[in-house]
Amino acid sequence: MMQIKKLSTILFIWMLSFHALAINLSDLYFLAVKNDPTFNAAIKEQVAGKEYENIGLSQLLPSVHVNYQNNPRNWQRKVYPINTNQGEMERTEYQNYQSHSISAIISQPLFDYTAFSDYKSSVIKTLLSDSRYQVKFSELVIRLVDNYIELAYAQDKLLLNLSQQEIYKKQLTSSQRLFELGEGTKTDISEIQTRLYLTQSQYTDIQLELDNAKNKLSSMIGTPLPYAEHIAKLSSNRFILQPITPNNYESWENEVMQSNLNIQTARYEMAIAKQEVEKNRGEFFPTVQLYASYSNSDSDSNNTVNQKYQSANVGFYVSLPLFNGGKTTASMRQSTALYQMSAFERDSIIQQITQELRHQYQICTTSNIKLNAYEQSVSSAKLQLDATQKSYIGGQRTMVDVLNAEELLYRAQQDLIKAKYDYIQAWTLLHQYTNTLDIEKIKLIEGYFQ
């Protein structure tokens, strides 16, 4: 397994050596599955969880115990009274002897309500570990997409910021030249410088966002990303929305109630809490065991020196609890309260997920209107900027008007880009909530980047 990880890492570094080659989301997906430490921990948790059922079943199967003891050297000093002609006297004897004993006991539970409830609980725990693994896998995909989008979005904002800085620099050079010729004003120069400095300060913040996103993505795939440019950028082609099927919210909510992994996990946890109640209830019931035993001994005690015994027994063992200080009753009350708590926690998870589902569904269904509006906003801002620049040349507008128009276009472009990324994230979460986010969906997301 480690060799496979090393090989994939080496291959990835070799791919990154070609600066023009962009890494797509599918490549990062396979690397994250192999190298993400959080997901690897979930794999081991699942492996450990598979043993719950075996552990629980063992309490219902026969148990065999063998005890063996061999003492080659034993010393005994024995003092006892004797009657003689002179009266009662004490006599002392010393013995040196060898002893050994062997015994075997086989027992089979016939009735043990607590053990049976524990077995049912262990079966559910195995299912719970599988469910948690699937949750971690789903979260891995979401984290990967979020980090990928965060990095790509930071790149787009950085490029937009650099473009805006270039515009301000050109305008500053032009205004300084006009001022030297006596046609410009210091106010225009100061206004441009202020906008330029603000844009440069924003550049620093965006650069920090980009570095943070790059580091988070690198930690997931187990390989540093030397350049953020290795990530494919949002395509400049026409942004096409994916069809939302089914096209009504109630169907999505029904699918969530049936397939959502977090809700499924909460139900398993509730079922386990129910079995804890039953386990404590079993403390009120008797336990019945069938047992068979065999023993063979030679001088195994002070009273059986130089005596050999063999014995075999078959029978039933019944244990009936009568009183243990109120522990069982208190445990019943405690486990019942915990079971009720797990029911409320399940309801809370359902409520949170359905609320978030509705929010992401609304984003997906309204994104078409929002994107059209932002595209129109960008087009209008470009026309306004062109008209303002012409009016400035004609002396009808000031440099402040031009800068405001440029700022309006800059904000409109930022809003359009953000709306696109918001839609991709909402569409991804929508399918994660319904447990339908697979490699095919990842490839659809990948199609938005180039």
C-alpha positions in Angstrom: 0.0 0.0 0.0 2.8 2.4 0.9 4.6 1.6 -2.4 1.5 2.4 -4.3 1.2 5.8 -2.5 4.9 6.6 -3.2 4.5 5.6 -6.9 1.4 7.9 -7.2 3.2 10.7 -5.5 6.2 10.4 -7.8 4.0 10.3 -10.9 2.1 13.4 -9.7 5.4 15.3 -9.2 6.5 14.2 -12.7 3.3 15.6 -14.1 3.8 18.9 -12.3 7.2 19.3 -13.9 5.4 20.3 -17.0 4.3 23.8 -16.0 1.8 24.1 -18.8 0.0 20.9 -17.7 -3.1 21.6 -15.5 -4.2 19.0 -13.0 -7.9 18.2 -13.1 -10.2 17.3 -10.3 -10.2 13.5 -11.1 -6.5 13.3 -10.7 -6.7 15.0 -7.3 -9.6 12.8 -6.3 -7.6 9.5 -6.8 -4.6 11.0 -5.0 -6.8 12.2 -2.1 -8.3 8.8 -1.7 -4.8 7.3 -1.3 -3.1 10.0 0.8 -5.6 12.0 2.8 -4.9 11.2 6.5 -8.4 11.8 7.7 -9.8 9.4 5.2 -7.1 6.8 5.9 -8.0 7.0 9.5 -11.6 6.3 8.5 -10.5 3.2 6.7 -8.8 1.8 9.8 -11.9 2.7 11.8 -14.0 0.6 9.4 -11.6 -2.3 9.7 -11.8 -2.2 13.5 -15.5 -1.8 13.4 -15.9 -5.1 11.4 -14.8 -7.0 14.5 -17.7 -5.8 16.7 -20.0 -8.5 15.4 -17.4 -11.2 16.1 -16.9 -9.9 19.6 -20.6 -9.9 20.3 -21.1 -13.3 18.8 -18.4 -14.8 21.0 -20.6 -14.3 24.1 -23.2 -16.7 22.7 -20.8 -19.4 21.7 -19.2 -22.1 23.8 -16.1 -21.2 25.9 -13.4 -23.6 26.8 -10.9 -23.1 29.7 -8.0 -25.4 30.5 -5.9 -25.0 33.7 -2.7 -26.9 34.2 -0.3 -26.8 37.2 2.9 -28.7 37.8 5.0 -28.3 40.9 8.1 -30.6 40.8 9.2 -29.6 44.3 7.0 -29.2 47.3 8.0 -29.1 50.9 5.6 -29.8 53.8 6.1 -29.7 57.6 3.3 -31.5 59.4 2.9 -31.3 63.2 0.3 -33.4 65.0 -0.3 -34.7 68.5 0.3 -38.4 69.5 -0.4 -40.3 72.7 2.5 -42.1 74.4 3.1 -43.7 77.7 4.5 -40.4 78.9 1.4 -38.6 77.8 0.4 -36.5 74.8 3.3 -35.3 72.6 3.8 -33.5 69.3 5.2 -35.2 66.3 6.8 -33.5 63.3 7.1 -34.9 59.8 8.7 -33.5 56.8 7.7 -34.4 53.3 9.1 -33.7 49.8 6.8 -34.5 47.0 5.7 -33.6 43.4 2.2 -32.4 42.5 0.3 -31.6 39.4 -3.3 -30.9 38.3 -5.2 -30.3 35.1 -8.7 -29.3 34.6 -10.9 -28.4 31.6 -14.3 -26.7 31.6 -16.6 -26.2 28.6 -19.6 -24.0 29.1 -22.4 -23.0 26.7 -24.9 -20.1 27.4 -28.5 -21.3 27.1 -30.2 -18.2 28.2 -28.4 -14.8 28.6 -30.6 -11.8 27.7 -27.7 -9.4 28.3 -25.3 -11.2 26.0 -28.0 -11.6 23.3 -28.7 -7.8 23.5 -25.0 -7.1 23.3 -24.7 -9.3 20.2 -27.5 -7.3 18.5 -25.8 -4.1 19.5 -22.5 -5.3 18.1 -24.2 -6.1 14.7 -25.5 -2.5 14.6 -22.1 -1.2 15.6 -20.6 -3.0 12.6 -23.2 -1.3 10.3 -22.4 2.0 12.1 -18.7 1.7 11.3 -19.5 1.1 7.6 -21.9 4.1 7.6 -19.2 6.3 9.3 -16.7 5.2 6.6 -19.1 6.2 3.9 -19.7 9.6 5.7 -15.9 10.2 5.8 -15.6 9.3 2.1 -18.4 11.7 1.2 -16.8 14.4 3.3 -13.5 13.7 1.6 -15.1 14.4 -1.8 -16.7 17.6 -0.5 -13.5 18.8 1.1 -11.7 18.1 -2.1 -14.2 20.0 -4.3 -14.4 22.9 -1.7 -10.6 23.2 -1.6 -10.3 22.9 -5.4 -12.9 25.6 -5.9 -11.4 27.8 -3.2 -8.0 27.7 -4.9 -9.5 28.2 -8.4 -11.6 31.1 -7.1 -8.6 32.7 -5.4 -6.7 32.4 -8.7 -9.5 34.1 -10.6 -9.7 36.9 -8.0 -6.0 37.4 -8.2 -6.0 37.7 -12.0 -8.9 40.1 -11.8 -7.0 42.1 -9.2 -3.8 42.2 -11.3 -5.8 43.3 -14.3 -7.4 46.1 -12.3 -4.0 47.2 -11.0 -2.6 47.4 -14.6 -5.6 49.6 -15.5 -4.9 51.9 -12.6 -1.2 52.1 -13.3 -1.9 53.1 -16.9 -4.3 55.7 -15.8 -1.9 57.0 -13.3 0.9 57.3 -15.9 -1.6 59.1 -18.3 -2.8 61.5 -15.6 0.7 62.3 -14.5 1.6 63.1 -18.1 -1.5 65.3 -18.5 -0.6 67.1 -15.3 2.9 67.8 -16.6 1.3 69.3 -19.7 -1.0 71.4 -17.6 -4.2 69.5 -18.6 -4.6 67.3 -15.6 -5.2 67.9 -11.9 -3.6 66.6 -8.7 -7.0 65.5 -7.5 -7.2 63.0 -10.4 -3.7 61.7 -9.6 -4.5 61.3 -5.9 -7.8 59.6 -6.6 -6.1 57.0 -8.9 -3.3 56.4 -6.4 -5.9 55.8 -3.7 -7.7 53.2 -5.8 -4.4 51.6 -6.8 -3.2 51.3 -3.2 -6.5 49.8 -2.1 -6.3 47.3 -5.0 -2.8 46.4 -4.0 -3.8 45.8 -0.4 -6.6 43.5 -1.6 -4.0 41.6 -3.6 -2.1 40.8 -0.4 -5.3 39.4 1.2 -6.1 37.4 -2.0 -2.6 36.0 -2.1 -3.0 34.8 1.5 -6.3 33.1 0.6 -4.6 31.4 -2.4 -1.7 30.1 -0.3 -4.0 28.8 2.4 -6.2 27.0 -0.2 -3.1 25.6 -1.9 -1.8 24.2 1.5 -5.1 22.6 2.3 -5.3 20.9 -1.1 -1.7 19.8 -0.8 -2.3 18.2 2.6 -5.2 16.2 1.2 -3.3 14.8 -1.8 -0.1 14.2 0.1 2.0 16.2 -2.4 2.9 19.9 -2.3 1.6 22.0 -5.2 4.5 24.1 -6.3 2.3 26.5 -8.3 -1.4 27.3 -7.9 -1.4 27.6 -11.7 -1.3 23.8 -11.9 -5.0 23.8 -11.0 -7.4 24.1 -14.0 -9.2 27.5 -14.1 -12.8 28.1 -14.5 -13.7 27.8 -18.2 -14.3 31.0 -20.2 -16.9 29.2 -22.3 -20.6 29.6 -21.8 -21.5 28.5 -18.2 -24.2 25.8 -18.6 -26.2 24.7 -15.6 -26.8 21.1 -14.9 -30.4 19.9 -14.9 -32.0 19.4 -11.5 -33.7 16.1 -11.5 -36.2 15.6 -10.0 -37.3 19.1 -10.4 -39.3 19.4 -7.1 -38.0 19.9 -3.6 -40.2 17.2 -2.0 -38.6 14.5 -4.1 -35.1 15.6 -3.0 -36.2 15.6 0.6 -37.7 12.1 0.4 -34.4 10.9 -1.1 -32.5 12.5 1.7 -34.6 10.8 4.3 -33.9 7.5 2.7 -30.3 7.8 1.6 -28.5 10.5 3.6 -25.5 9.0 5.3 -25.5 11.3 8.4 -29.2 10.5 9.0 -28.5 6.8 8.6 -25.6 7.1 11.1 -27.9 8.8 13.6 -30.4 6.0 13.2 -27.8 3.4 13.9 -26.6 5.3 17.0 -30.2 5.4 18.2 -30.6 1.7 17.7 -27.4 1.0 19.6 -28.7 3.2 22.5 -31.9 1.1 22.4 -29.9 -2.1 22.8 -28.1 -0.5 25.8 -31.5 -0.3 27.5 -32.1 -4.0 26.7 -28.7 -5.0 28.0 -29.4 -3.3 31.3 -32.9 -4.9 31.3 -31.2 -8.3 31.0 -29.6 -7.7 34.4 -33.0 -8.5 36.0 -33.2 -11.9 34.3 -31.5 -15.2 35.3 -28.7 -16.6 33.2 -28.5 -20.4 32.4 -25.4 -22.2 31.2 -24.7 -25.8 30.3 -21.3 -26.9 31.4 -19.0 -30.0 31.4 -15.8 -30.3 33.4 -13.0 -32.8 33.9 -10.1 -32.7 36.4 -7.1 -34.9 37.1 -4.9 -34.2 40.1 -2.1 -35.6 42.1 -1.2 -34.1 45.5 -2.7 -30.8 44.5 -3.3 -29.6 48.1 -2.0 -30.1 51.6 -4.8 -32.5 52.5 -4.3 -34.7 49.4 -0.6 -35.4 49.4 0.2 -38.7 47.7 -3.5 -38.9 46.6 -4.7 -39.0 43.0 -8.2 -37.9 41.9 -10.1 -37.9 38.6 -13.5 -36.3 38.3 -16.0 -35.4 35.5 -19.1 -33.3 35.8 -22.0 -32.3 33.5 -24.8 -30.0 34.6 -26.5 -26.6 34.5 -25.4 -23.4 36.1 -28.2 -20.9 37.0 -27.5 -17.4 38.3 -30.4 -15.2 39.5 -29.5 -11.6 40.5 -31.4 -10.4 43.6 -29.9 -7.2 44.7 -26.8 -5.2 43.7 -27.3 -1.9 45.6 -29.6 -0.4 43.0 -27.0 -0.4 40.2 -29.2 -2.1 37.6 -32.2 0.2 38.2 -30.0 3.3 38.0 -28.4 1.9 34.8 -31.9 1.4 33.3 -32.9 5.0 34.0 -29.6 6.2 32.6 -29.7 4.2 29.4 -33.3 5.1 28.8 -32.4 8.8 29.1 -29.5 8.3 26.7 -31.8 6.6 24.2 -34.3 9.5 24.3 -31.3 11.9 23.9 -30.2 10.0 20.7 -33.7 10.3 19.3 -33.6 14.1 19.8 -30.1 14.2 18.2 -31.4 12.2 15.2 -34.3 14.7 14.8 -31.8 17.6 15.1 -29.6 16.1 12.3 -32.6 15.6 10.1 -33.7 19.2 10.7 -30.3 20.6 9.9 -29.8 18.6 6.8 -33.2 19.3 5.3 -32.8 23.0 6.0 -29.4 23.0 4.3 -30.8 20.9 1.5 -33.5 23.5 0.8 -31.0 26.2 0.8 -28.7 24.5 -1.7 -31.7 23.5 -3.8 -32.8 27.1 -3.9 -29.3 28.2 -5.0 -29.4 25.7 -7.8 -32.9 26.6 -9.1 -32.3 30.4 -8.9 -28.7 30.4 -10.3 -29.9 30.7 -13.8 -31.7 34.0 -13.0 -28.8 35.2 -10.9 -26.1 34.4 -13.5 -28.1 36.1 -16.3 -28.5 39.1 -14.1 -24.7 39.3 -13.3 -23.8 38.7 -17.0 -26.1 41.6 -17.9 -24.6 43.6 -15.1 -21.1 43.0 -16.5 -22.2 44.0 -20.0 -23.9 47.1 -18.8 -20.8 48.0 -16.7 -18.6 47.7 -19.7 -20.9 49.9 -21.8 -21.1 52.4 -18.9 -17.3 52.5 -18.6 -16.9 53.0 -22.4 -19.4 55.8 -22.4 -17.8 57.4 -19.3 -14.3 57.3 -20.8 -15.6 59.0 -24.0 -17.4 61.6 -21.9 -14.2 62.2 -19.9 -12.2 62.8 -23.2 -14.9 65.2 -24.2 -14.7 67.0 -20.9 -18.2 66.1 -19.7 -17.0 63.6 -17.0 -14.2 63.7 -14.4 -11.6 61.1 -13.7 -13.5 60.2 -10.5 -16.4 59.2 -12.8 -14.2 57.0 -14.8 -12.7 55.3 -11.7 -16.2 54.7 -10.3 -17.2 53.1 -13.6 -14.1 50.9 -13.5 -14.8 50.0 -9.9 -18.4 49.1 -10.8 -17.2 46.8 -13.6 -14.6 45.2 -11.3 -17.3 44.4 -8.7 -19.7 43.1 -11.3 -17.0 40.7 -12.6 -16.2 39.5 -9.1 -19.9 38.9 -8.4 -20.3 36.9 -11.6 -17.3 34.7 -10.8 -18.5 34.1 -7.3 -22.0 33.2 -8.4 -20.6 30.5 -10.7 -18.5 29.0 -7.9 -21.5 29.2 -5.5 -23.6 27.3 -8.0 -20.9 24.5 -8.4 -20.7 24.1 -4.6 -24.5 24.1 -4.2 -24.9 21.5 -6.9 -22.2 19.3 -5.3 -23.7 19.6 -1.8 -27.1 18.8 -3.2 -25.9 15.4 -4.5 -23.8 14.8 -1.4 -26.9 15.1 0.8 -28.7 12.5 -1.3 -25.6 10.2 -1.4 -25.4 10.4 -5.2 -22.0 12.2 -5.4 -19.8 9.8 -7.4 -16.9 9.9 -9.9 -19.4 10.7 -12.7 -20.6 13.8 -10.9 -17.0 14.8 -10.2 -16.3 14.6 -14.0 -19.3 16.9 -14.6 -17.8 19.4 -12.1 -14.5 19.0 -13.8 -16.1 20.1 -17.1 -16.5 23.6 -15.7 -12.7 24.0 -15.6 -10.1 24.1 -18.3 
